[in-house]
Amino acid sequence: MKPHEIQFSLNLDALSAPQCRRIIEALIDEPMAITQLSKTCKLTPASINKHLEILKKSGLVKVRAVDGDQVAQIQKSKFKPTLDWFLNLSN
């Protein structure tokens, strides 16, 4: 498979979980500390961590340490293969 096809498959797998979609929606506007993400998404910290691992493996989310907090951020460029595929369907 080509790299964009692999990314497309990873994206679909990650986004198949409703918890992952909730996390993505919460992170659209800005990065967020995992503790705040847990409150915003109404998911336990364990569930947030589990689903962030899925999103990190797909490359859709990056987590980094900031002032002692773990902060999650969307990697918007990783959505491109999936977006392109859906846009191609609409043509």
C-alpha positions in Angstrom: 0.0 0.0 0.0 1.0 3.6 -0.6 1.7 5.9 2.4 -1.5 7.9 1.9 -3.5 4.6 1.7 -1.9 3.4 5.0 -2.8 6.8 6.6 -6.3 6.6 5.3 -6.8 3.1 6.9 -5.2 4.2 10.2 -7.6 7.2 10.3 -10.7 5.1 9.6 -9.7 2.6 12.3 -9.1 5.3 14.8 -12.2 7.2 14.1 -14.4 4.2 14.3 -14.5 4.6 18.1 -17.0 7.2 19.2 -14.6 8.1 22.1 -11.9 8.9 19.6 -14.3 11.1 17.7 -15.3 13.0 20.9 -11.6 13.6 21.7 -10.9 14.9 18.1 -14.0 17.2 18.3 -12.8 18.6 21.7 -9.3 19.3 20.3 -10.4 21.0 17.0 -9.9 24.6 18.3 -6.9 24.2 20.6 -4.6 21.8 22.3 -5.9 20.6 25.7 -4.4 19.1 28.8 -5.5 15.5 29.4 -7.2 16.3 32.7 -9.3 19.0 30.9 -10.0 16.7 28.0 -11.3 14.1 30.4 -13.8 16.6 31.8 -14.8 18.1 28.4 -15.4 14.6 26.9 -17.0 13.2 30.0 -14.6 10.2 29.9 -12.5 8.8 32.6 -8.8 9.5 32.5 -8.2 5.8 31.8 -10.5 6.0 28.8 -8.9 9.2 27.6 -5.5 7.6 27.8 -6.7 4.4 26.0 -8.2 6.3 23.1 -5.3 8.8 22.9 -3.0 5.8 22.3 -5.2 4.8 19.4 -5.2 8.3 18.0 -1.4 8.7 18.6 -0.7 5.4 16.7 -2.7 6.8 13.7 -0.8 10.1 14.0 -4.0 12.1 14.3 -3.0 13.4 17.7 0.3 14.2 19.3 0.8 14.4 23.1 3.6 16.5 24.7 4.6 17.6 28.1 3.9 21.3 28.9 4.7 22.6 32.4 4.1 19.2 34.0 0.9 18.5 32.1 0.3 16.1 29.2 -1.2 18.2 26.4 -3.0 16.7 23.4 -3.1 18.4 20.0 -4.6 17.4 16.6 -2.2 16.8 13.7 -4.5 18.3 11.0 -2.2 17.3 8.1 -2.8 13.6 8.9 -6.5 14.0 8.0 -5.7 14.9 4.4 -5.8 11.4 2.9 -9.2 10.7 4.4 -10.5 14.1 3.4 -9.2 13.7 -0.1 -10.9 10.3 -0.4 -14.3 11.6 0.7 -14.0 14.7 -1.5 -13.2 12.5 -4.5 -16.4 10.6 -3.9 -18.4 13.8 -4.1 -17.0 14.7 -7.6 
